[in-house]
């Protein structure tokens, strides 16, 4: 392929959020799209291999969490034979895709971004809202803004990787480095809670020349299917991305039966990621190359409120971090440590303002449902456990109703036990636990408590007006969170601004939307070219 110019990629600009304010044309258009999807018959969705739908045998349904009688999709499940066929044709497609220029790959990404910005915006919004239980704001920052940001930032990050070259060249020597895709194929497993995470999971490997086998979440089939369509329309060659909805264990076992697994790119629970890691490790002699394991998993994220904090700001930010999207964000705040001297004020604001939150399926509702019956039962069980815990009181919420949708009122717990299970374990729902600490315990004792109570280290925040206090918390909690916020909520990381990821039981901390993530999907080759010749095998030191 000829390259007859040194091209400059377009300047990066984050996709602006759409307000969907009262009386706006955007709200009216979105409302029409949502109503249209509500009236529409269930969409038939098939595995898509080599750009073509494949009519498989077994079927499943995606229902709306707002109304579990509303069937959004009937989708066909990929079987083991289809998985192997998809892998074989993906590896065949890789022969040409891996040789394509970055600028040709970038053009596909930019075309997809344009389609999402325009023709598909409202359709994707409606699919994400009804399919995954989001309101307009939560859907917009996810399936539109963040997805477009990933589409635009990955080409720039790849370009930075390619530009990194050896700093030294001896006389008569030219040293070069090239970023090859990794051996084999990438297996991407995406979650239900963010359409943009599916975009990140599949596109980070693809931009640097890899091919991807993609198993989407059963809770996000409609939006995932739509994104796959967008990539096909944008010009992604057949076979580069294979869309395989199906039973998680069946698809995974079929993938792991192929020796050419090059990487696992995963977002989901810690338990599942560890089980996948073990399966890979148990077969270490089987693989053609060592599979790379990249995962972003669970969290038990904290807000630490000091006595010098702007209390109302801390309380309102905590409500947003805990109850936006019903707490179904891996970064959601689920534990709060608040100074005794401001605890009463903080809790009162939390209680009053949480009570104002509306819940339902209107465009204006702040809260919606949890994703499915399993999530509903899990969170309900946690709340019931809190009711029976002598050291825990329910300050607000706790009501659960699944008669129509999977609704749980935002729930505020307060515990007197610093080692309470409610401060340790991820619930992944609209439940937050408060622990009031004595002002005198601020320091190493409190920091150790926050750091060691939970096995996770994803996100956290400190609220304080005293700069010395801020510095102390940031230093002492350095390894307690991969994303650390000062006087801001522990959610809302943006590509290009706050690369996201955590360590310990929260994942491999490869930072979505960053160059460190792309590095996991390249296998560099060093090239040395010598323009000089020699006419003697001996070195000067060999002579007498």
Secondary structure, DSSP 8 states (H G I E B T S, - for coil): ----S----------------TT-HHHHHHHHHHHHHHHS--EEE-EEETTEEE--S-EEEEEETTEEEEEEEEEE---HHHHHHHHHHHHHHHHHHTTS-HHHHHHHHHHHHHHHHTTTHHHHHHHHHHHHT--HHHHIIIIIIIHHHHHHHHHHHHHHHHH---S---TTEEEEEEEEE-SSEEEEE--SS-HHHHHHHHHHHHHTT--EEEE--GGGHHHHHHHHHHHHHTT--TTSEEE----HHHHHHHHTTSTTEEEEEEES-HHHHHHHHHHHHHTTTT-SS--EEEEE----EEEEE-TTS-HHHHHHHHHHHHHGGGG-STT-EEEEEEEHHHHHHHHHHHHHHHHT--BSSSTT-SB---SSHHHHHHHHHHHHHHHT-TTEEEEE---EE-SSS-EE--EEEEES-TT-GGGTS---SSEEEEEEE-GGGTTHHHHHHHHHHSSEESEEEEE-S-HHHHHHHHHHTTTT-SEEEESS-S----TTTS-B--EETTB----BTSHHHHHTTEEEEEEEEE----S-S--GGG--
